[in-house]
């Protein structure tokens, strides 16, 4: 099996990279049958986005601090584990943000696209779904659009719903909503196109973030599922995303 190993900058991830490379060989990602990412969830997201144009599945092993997308680290029988692994297919979100200078910033996000206040004043957002204004003014610390895969991350911390893997829905969740009081958001179909306009941008500056890639001083952000990009993630049998999401709800 042709394996491409990649690792985060953490010492234990780099050490694992050297050991695994010596033991199983290490090819370039575009020559591999499978990519093995060594690190935490953040590095896994980086690896998936960096290899999105390759028709190669990715298997993560936890050498970081958080490992929701990762498998348990073990060097034993790695080719056998890869051969038995279950496959999940994820479509990322596509963010199109416009800043105060009119510059357009585009990025993909596997977990969520979020808008957050970047000054002392609360953000003020207008929310439009599929061309129809649904909320003329939301005063809040921020808002986010989450995929099912990302629904247990920032979305869940903001009291958004956990979405089953494979469900054709997205979560639109407010962060500390002030007006309307305690508005928690909505569940939207996967094909929905969400637009968030920043009101009073000069007084209430807002930043946008797509899986830790940030844009400051945005005036509008459009978010939609990018169905033409499919990330294939491998999990040990019985430990896939669906099972992890269920466990999270009963923990």
Secondary structure as GFF3:
##gff-version 3
##sequence-region A 1 251
A	DSSP	beta_strand	3	7	.	.	.	ID=ss1
A	DSSP	alpha_helix	11	24	.	.	.	ID=ss2
A	DSSP	three_ten_helix	29	31	.	.	.	ID=ss3
A	DSSP	beta_strand	34	39	.	.	.	ID=ss4
A	DSSP	alpha_helix	41	50	.	.	.	ID=ss5
A	DSSP	beta_strand	57	62	.	.	.	ID=ss6
A	DSSP	alpha_helix	78	84	.	.	.	ID=ss7
A	DSSP	beta_strand	86	90	.	.	.	ID=ss8
A	DSSP	beta_strand	93	99	.	.	.	ID=ss9
A	DSSP	beta_strand	104	109	.	.	.	ID=ss10
A	DSSP	beta_strand	112	117	.	.	.	ID=ss11
A	DSSP	beta_strand	123	129	.	.	.	ID=ss12
A	DSSP	beta_strand	132	140	.	.	.	ID=ss13
A	DSSP	beta_strand	142	146	.	.	.	ID=ss14
A	DSSP	alpha_helix	154	157	.	.	.	ID=ss15
A	DSSP	beta_strand	169	175	.	.	.	ID=ss16
A	DSSP	beta_strand	185	189	.	.	.	ID=ss17
A	DSSP	beta_strand	194	198	.	.	.	ID=ss18
A	DSSP	beta_strand	206	210	.	.	.	ID=ss19
A	DSSP	beta_strand	213	215	.	.	.	ID=ss20
A	DSSP	beta_strand	218	225	.	.	.	ID=ss21
A	DSSP	beta_strand	231	235	.	.	.	ID=ss22
A	DSSP	alpha_helix	241	250	.	.	.	ID=ss23
###
